Amino acid sequence: MKVIVDMAKCQDHGQCAIAAPEVFEMNEEGRLVYDGEPGEERRLEVEEAADVCPVQAILIKD
């Protein structure tokens, strides 16, 4: 699984970091950082993060 975040769309709301904290987090500057290739065991969390993103900036590719 590959996770792609459109950083031009991302507004750093942090909802993804709440839904999938093992994959997404907010850095000291309040900007999103993420693991672009999380393990398959994180799929449900990542799908939830994509669903809750207010600007739909998260794409999951297999």
LINVENKA-V91150 format. One record per residue. N is the residue number from 1. RES is the residue in three letters. OMEGA is omega in degrees with one decimal (NA if undefined). Layout:
# LINVENKA-V91150
n=N res=RES omega=OMEGA
n=N res=RES omega=OMEGA
This chain:
# LINVENKA-V91150
n=1 res=MET omega=177.0
n=2 res=LYS omega=178.9
n=3 res=VAL omega=178.5
n=4 res=ILE omega=175.5
n=5 res=VAL omega=175.6
n=6 res=ASP omega=-174.9
n=7 res=MET omega=175.1
n=8 res=ALA omega=178.1
n=9 res=LYS omega=-174.8
n=10 res=CYS omega=179.0
n=11 res=GLN omega=175.4
n=12 res=ASP omega=175.9
n=13 res=HIS omega=177.6
n=14 res=GLY omega=179.3
n=15 res=GLN omega=178.9
n=16 res=CYS omega=179.8
n=17 res=ALA omega=175.7
n=18 res=ILE omega=-177.4
n=19 res=ALA omega=-175.6
n=20 res=ALA omega=-175.3
n=21 res=PRO omega=177.5
n=22 res=GLU omega=-176.1
n=23 res=VAL omega=-176.3
n=24 res=PHE omega=173.4
n=25 res=GLU omega=177.6
n=26 res=MET omega=-178.7
n=27 res=ASN omega=-177.3
n=28 res=GLU omega=179.2
n=29 res=GLU omega=-179.3
n=30 res=GLY omega=179.4
n=31 res=ARG omega=-179.6
n=32 res=LEU omega=167.9
n=33 res=VAL omega=-174.8
n=34 res=TYR omega=176.1
n=35 res=ASP omega=-176.6
n=36 res=GLY omega=179.6
n=37 res=GLU omega=179.1
n=38 res=PRO omega=177.5
n=39 res=GLY omega=-179.2
n=40 res=GLU omega=179.9
n=41 res=GLU omega=178.9
n=42 res=ARG omega=-173.9
n=43 res=ARG omega=-177.2
n=44 res=LEU omega=178.1
n=45 res=GLU omega=-178.7
n=46 res=VAL omega=176.8
n=47 res=GLU omega=177.1
n=48 res=GLU omega=178.6
n=49 res=ALA omega=178.2
n=50 res=ALA omega=-179.8
n=51 res=ASP omega=-175.5
n=52 res=VAL omega=179.6
n=53 res=CYS omega=-176.8
n=54 res=PRO omega=-178.1
n=55 res=VAL omega=178.0
n=56 res=GLN omega=-177.2
n=57 res=ALA omega=-174.7
n=58 res=ILE omega=178.5
n=59 res=LEU omega=178.0
n=60 res=ILE omega=177.3
n=61 res=LYS omega=178.1
n=62 res=ASP omega=NA
